[in-house]
Amino acid sequence: MKDNMQVQLASTPESQPLPEHFSLVKGDMPQAGENQVLCETMYLSLDPYMRSQIAGRHMSGSVNPGDVMRGETVSKVIESNHANFNVGDVVRCFGGWQNYSVHDGDTIFKVKKEIDNPSYALSALGMPGLTAYAGMVWQAQPKAGDVVVIPAAIGGVGSVAGQLAKIYGCTVIGIAGTDEKCDYAVKNLGYDACINRKKGDLGEQLDKLCPNGVDIFFDLVGGDMLNTVSERLAVGARVILCGLMADYNKTTRSMGPPPAMWIKARAIVYGLVVYDFEPRRDEFVDACVKYIKEGKLIVREDVAQGLEAAPDAFCRLMRGENMGKAVVKI
Amino acid sequence: MKDNMQVQLASTPESQPLPEHFSLVKGDMPQAGENQVLCETMYLSLDPYMRSQIAGRHMSGSVNPGDVMRGETVSKVIESNHANFNVGDVVRCFGGWQNYSVHDGDTIFKVKKEIDNPSYALSALGMPGLTAYAGMVWQAQPKAGDVVVIPAAIGGVGSVAGQLAKIYGCTVIGIAGTDEKCDYAVKNLGYDACINRKKGDLGEQLDKLCPNGVDIFFDLVGGDMLNTVSERLAVGARVILCGLMADYNKTTRSMGPPPAMWIKARAIVYGLVVYDFEPRRDEFVDACVKYIKEGKLIVREDVAQGLEAAPDAFCRLMRGENMGKAVVKI
């Protein structure tokens, strides 16, 4: 029997997570029971929401010291006791940070044949992509000419949201944390401009780039940035509240913008939780597979090699050092 | 020629406005020019947004010391140089806090014949009513069984919003500042319950009355109350951002709730500005005239007598002491 290596949470980080908050341990090789499937992990997705899980405050549940880290994976079926799955099927499941996992057959999903690159099922064609599509297309309903601001501009969600807005004919302004990221956003992803949030005053730069205000803000960050952008909304603006990167490493929660800003803009503000849009996943995958084939949607992944690299890759993600969607090839 | 008595702003209040911040002066009797109409004020509307105007931070413009106070009125045409208006017509206009005013014919509107009581064109069938209708019916889209929370429960906007929610089959919880107001909300306006916000902990009382959370919050207050209610939103909640009573007497603006609360509830939050809904005013008046005739919509007005009583009535309004929509019979 093979070893099942696992990454467990060793201790709960108080601010920025560090590799020593995790431990690589040999776990029990799981057994597939009735109607269950044994899977071998191919790719693991690393996402900012995991920071909330290990802080014990995510709606999907908590990860405590001694628990295996949770996470979505693309995995290969290596043993099946379920009629719908055969050995060799490539599936999407919450396999976690480990080599092997067992699942009830009704909790896993085959990766659609149209998805050539299996890791894409965790990035542009997976949950981050669905998040971007739901917020940008279904909630914000972009119109040609809208001015759209995308923080975390080349991250897993932001990169898809920004490119979708371009496809819909919007002017898209990214915000990112390094010049390298900003260059990539403009040169490779087609953003009209990208602001390095660590250089100069964000508000002043937005005033220059968006003299008539911001029509759509896809908020992945919260904190001060949400206030700064909310002060500059155009009448009829849409704000998608999706992520809180500014708060994930903090123990307190930032307050939101003064409501007057949203009243003044007659804004519509949407709280986005991607799980609500699962029933429409096929619609999104079909649209985005097409955009990728047409070269309109560029997928950039930041791929770490091997399970033992996962803690460091996650810490880099939480420091904002990833270039593209963070995944681990197991 | 008759005197044109006017109430002017004497000085800008720093916190609660007091009668001495206003002065009653004899103004010039205005003359109707070409295409203009001379009106005599019948009723003057007093509204919380005026506190923002005299603070110089309302989107409709500022009122400075020495200026006549602005405000919507129901007035009678006493001289007309405009083809659409005859002497004796009752019109809705922004006549201000004075006896006589002159208007271009295209800036005033006849009070619909269906409105028996002219002052209603300033309350339940006027701008406060339109505000309530736009937010509750058009934006929040109430469904039978929704749990609705209405602060300023018996005020000009709140009393209409709450009764509309009852008409749509919702459970309606009011919030008001005195036991007398709460009694009136339950006994006369049909609220299911009403919380005196000055007694006990608001959050605990909401937890008891809304064990499954709040589906619609029609926010007229902002500040801490918005946070307290936002913590208790049900999934799929709608929040109407309409008023900021908690901030009107302050020089700083309260921050909004942490965005996480709205994400968790998948809330849709609407910034409401009543002017946007002017094109649909007839639709609202027709619906609400019918509700009044059927006895489903009770109109309560807090009527002060005479222009000289306006400053005191406005100060009472800003202290929350009015019972129903504040108007002045001139």
Boltz contact constraints between the chains, C-beta under 6 A:
constraints:
  - contact:
      token1: [A, 222]
      token2: [B, 259]
      max_distance: 6.0
  - contact:
      token1: [A, 241]
      token2: [B, 259]
      max_distance: 6.0
  - contact:
      token1: [A, 241]
      token2: [B, 262]
      max_distance: 6.0
  - contact:
      token1: [A, 241]
      token2: [B, 263]
      max_distance: 6.0
  - contact:
      token1: [A, 253]
      token2: [B, 258]
      max_distance: 6.0
  - contact:
      token1: [A, 253]
      token2: [B, 260]
      max_distance: 6.0
  - contact:
      token1: [A, 255]
      token2: [B, 255]
      max_distance: 6.0
  - contact:
      token1: [A, 255]
      token2: [B, 258]
      max_distance: 6.0
  - contact:
      token1: [A, 256]
      token2: [B, 256]
      max_distance: 6.0
  - contact:
      token1: [A, 256]
      token2: [B, 257]
      max_distance: 6.0
  - contact:
      token1: [A, 256]
      token2: [B, 258]
      max_distance: 6.0
  - contact:
      token1: [A, 256]
      token2: [B, 259]
      max_distance: 6.0
  - contact:
      token1: [A, 257]
      token2: [B, 256]
      max_distance: 6.0
  - contact:
      token1: [A, 258]
      token2: [B, 253]
      max_distance: 6.0
  - contact:
      token1: [A, 258]
      token2: [B, 255]
      max_distance: 6.0
  - contact:
      token1: [A, 259]
      token2: [B, 222]
      max_distance: 6.0
  - contact:
      token1: [A, 259]
      token2: [B, 241]
      max_distance: 6.0
  - contact:
      token1: [A, 259]
      token2: [B, 256]
      max_distance: 6.0
  - contact:
      token1: [A, 260]
      token2: [B, 253]
      max_distance: 6.0
  - contact:
      token1: [A, 262]
      token2: [B, 241]
      max_distance: 6.0
  - contact:
      token1: [A, 262]
      token2: [B, 271]
      max_distance: 6.0
  - contact:
      token1: [A, 263]
      token2: [B, 241]
      max_distance: 6.0
  - contact:
      token1: [A, 263]
      token2: [B, 271]
      max_distance: 6.0
  - contact:
      token1: [A, 265]
      token2: [B, 271]
      max_distance: 6.0
  - contact:
      token1: [A, 266]
      token2: [B, 271]
      max_distance: 6.0
  - contact:
      token1: [A, 266]
      token2: [B, 273]
      max_distance: 6.0
  - contact:
      token1: [A, 267]
      token2: [B, 271]
      max_distance: 6.0
  - contact:
      token1: [A, 268]
      token2: [B, 270]
      max_distance: 6.0
  - contact:
      token1: [A, 269]
      token2: [B, 269]
      max_distance: 6.0
  - contact:
      token1: [A, 270]
      token2: [B, 268]
      max_distance: 6.0
  - contact:
      token1: [A, 271]
      token2: [B, 262]
      max_distance: 6.0
  - contact:
      token1: [A, 271]
      token2: [B, 263]
      max_distance: 6.0
  - contact:
      token1: [A, 271]
      token2: [B, 265]
      max_distance: 6.0
  - contact:
      token1: [A, 271]
      token2: [B, 266]
      max_distance: 6.0
  - contact:
      token1: [A, 271]
      token2: [B, 267]
      max_distance: 6.0
  - contact:
      token1: [A, 273]
      token2: [B, 266]
      max_distance: 6.0
